[in-house]
Amino acid sequence: MSADIICGQLNNDTHGNHRDRRQHLLVRLRRSLLAGLGVLALISASGMSTGALAQSVEEHDAKAAFVLKLVNFVQWPTDANHDLVIGFVGADATGDALQRLAYGKPVNGRTIVVRRLMHDGDLKACQVIYVGASERKNMPLMLERLRGSSVLTVGEYDGFGQHGGIVNLLANGGRIRFEVNPHAAERAHLQISSRLLSLATIVADGS
């Protein structure tokens, strides 16, 4: 049952004679809303899912949730127990969502730190760089500056993966689908879970 239907039933039950039913519906509503950021935010009980319903949560919230789950499926060359830094460039709404959702939530024992950066900032100080669509023209320069470093690049516009980005998130038909460029990941010395790759659209440089 959708959150809209549950809300409609709650609105119709105005006389207080069905308290148990109202409480039951409230529980179901809460579960439905949590599902929008949980199951529908790309993680199911068995692992990664292929999309998040944009109508359940705001698009930038869904993208931020994806990034926070994505890091569990990536292995960096050195995985010491230190902060995992996620920088974002030109993606303010998603960056704000990252800061909100990441607060107090460690990943594999590592504290998540979210930083707002300029395209000419200290990109190599991050493990993840999220690049907004507004920074498309600056992406070649950022990739050049990141050459040889183990930074996971995540974008949100057509062609990001084909131009050397590693993971690309795209809204399509009310869902968020994702692409992965495995060769770009190899150049960054990153290992991406085969489970994630099996659910992604695989792209290559210049394709």
C-alpha positions in Angstrom: 0.0 0.0 0.0 1.4 3.4 -0.9 1.9 6.3 1.5 -0.8 8.3 -0.3 -3.4 5.6 0.3 -2.5 5.3 3.9 -2.7 9.0 4.4 -6.1 9.0 2.8 -7.4 6.4 5.2 -6.0 8.3 8.2 -7.9 11.4 7.0 -11.1 9.5 6.7 -10.9 8.1 10.2 -11.8 11.2 12.1 -14.1 10.0 14.9 -11.5 8.3 17.2 -13.5 5.0 17.2 -10.8 3.1 15.5 -7.7 3.9 17.5 -6.0 0.6 16.9 -6.6 0.9 13.2 -5.1 4.4 13.2 -2.1 3.2 15.1 -1.7 0.4 12.7 -1.9 2.7 9.7 0.6 5.1 11.3 3.1 2.3 11.7 2.6 1.3 8.0 2.9 4.9 6.9 6.2 5.3 8.8 7.5 2.1 7.3 6.4 3.3 3.8 8.2 6.6 4.2 11.3 4.9 5.6 11.3 2.6 2.6 11.6 5.6 0.4 15.0 6.2 1.9 15.9 2.6 2.6 14.8 -0.1 0.2 14.0 2.4 -2.5 17.3 4.2 -1.9 19.1 1.5 -3.8 19.7 -1.1 -1.0 17.6 -4.2 -0.5 18.1 -7.0 2.0 20.2 -8.8 -0.6 22.3 -5.8 -1.7 22.1 -3.1 -4.3 18.9 -2.4 -6.2 18.7 -0.7 -9.5 16.8 2.5 -8.7 15.1 4.8 -6.2 11.7 6.2 -6.7 12.0 9.9 -7.1 8.4 10.4 -6.1 9.1 8.8 -2.7 12.0 11.1 -1.8 13.5 14.2 -3.3 15.9 13.3 -6.1 18.9 14.8 -4.4 18.1 12.8 -1.2 18.0 9.6 -3.2 21.3 10.4 -4.9 22.9 11.2 -1.5 21.5 7.9 -0.1 23.0 6.1 -3.1 26.4 7.6 -2.5 26.4 6.7 1.2 25.6 3.1 0.3 27.9 3.0 -2.7 31.0 3.4 -0.6 30.3 0.0 1.0 30.8 -1.6 -2.4 34.1 0.0 -3.2 37.6 -0.9 -1.8 40.3 1.6 -1.7 44.0 0.6 -1.9 44.6 1.6 1.7 41.6 1.1 3.9 43.0 2.5 7.2 40.6 3.4 10.0 40.4 7.1 9.3 37.8 9.5 8.1 36.1 8.8 4.7 35.9 12.2 3.1 33.2 12.9 0.5 33.7 16.2 -1.4 31.1 17.7 -3.6 31.5 20.3 -6.3 28.6 22.2 -7.8 26.0 20.0 -6.3 24.7 22.0 -3.4 21.3 20.3 -2.9 22.9 16.8 -3.0 25.8 18.0 -0.9 23.4 19.3 1.7 21.6 16.0 1.7 24.9 14.2 2.1 25.8 16.2 5.1 22.4 15.6 6.7 22.2 11.9 6.0 25.8 11.2 6.8 25.7 12.9 10.2 26.8 10.4 12.9 26.7 7.4 10.5 30.1 5.6 10.2 31.0 3.3 7.3 33.0 0.2 8.2 34.2 2.0 11.3 35.2 5.2 9.5 33.6 8.5 10.2 32.1 10.2 7.1 33.2 13.8 6.5 31.4 15.8 3.8 33.1 18.9 2.4 32.0 21.5 -0.1 34.8 22.2 -2.6 35.6 24.3 -5.6 36.7 22.6 -8.8 40.2 23.8 -8.1 40.2 22.8 -4.5 42.1 20.0 -2.7 40.3 17.1 -4.5 43.0 14.5 -3.7 42.2 14.9 0.0 38.9 13.1 -0.6 38.0 9.5 -1.1 34.9 10.4 -3.1 34.2 13.5 -5.2 30.6 14.1 -6.2 30.4 16.4 -9.3 27.2 18.3 -10.1 25.9 18.9 -13.6 26.8 22.6 -13.4 30.5 21.6 -13.3 30.5 19.6 -16.5 32.8 22.0 -18.3 35.3 21.7 -15.4 35.3 17.9 -15.3 38.3 17.4 -17.7 40.4 19.6 -15.5 39.4 17.9 -12.4 40.0 14.4 -13.8 43.5 15.6 -14.9 44.2 16.8 -11.4 43.0 13.5 -10.0 45.2 11.4 -12.3 47.0 8.7 -10.4 45.0 9.2 -7.2 42.5 6.7 -5.7 39.4 9.0 -5.7 36.0 7.7 -6.6 34.3 10.2 -8.9 30.5 10.3 -9.0 28.6 12.5 -11.4 25.0 13.2 -12.5 24.9 14.1 -16.2 24.9 12.3 -19.5 28.4 11.4 -20.7 30.1 11.6 -17.2 31.3 8.0 -17.4 32.2 8.1 -21.1 34.5 11.1 -20.3 36.4 9.3 -17.5 34.1 9.5 -14.5 33.6 6.3 -12.5 30.0 6.3 -11.4 27.1 8.3 -12.9 23.7 8.7 -11.5 20.9 9.6 -13.9 17.2 10.3 -13.3 15.0 8.5 -15.7 11.3 7.9 -15.7 10.9 8.7 -12.0 13.9 6.5 -11.0 17.6 6.9 -10.6 19.7 4.5 -12.6 23.5 4.3 -12.5 26.4 3.7 -14.8 29.9 2.5 -14.0 33.1 2.9 -16.0 35.2 -0.1 -14.8 38.3 1.1 -16.6 38.2 4.4 -14.9 37.9 2.6 -11.6 41.0 0.5 -12.5 43.0 3.7 -13.3 42.1 4.9 -9.9 43.2 1.6 -8.3 39.7 1.1 -6.9 38.0 -2.3 -6.6 34.2 -2.2 -7.2 32.1 -5.1 -6.0 31.0 -7.5 -8.8 27.5 -7.3 -7.2 27.4 -3.6 -7.9 28.7 -4.0 -11.4 26.1 -6.7 -12.2 23.3 -4.1 -11.5 25.0 -1.2 -13.3 25.0 -0.1 -16.9 28.6 -0.5 -18.0 30.1 2.3 -20.0 33.6 2.9 -21.4 35.7 5.9 -22.3 34.5 7.5 -25.4 31.5 5.1 -25.9 
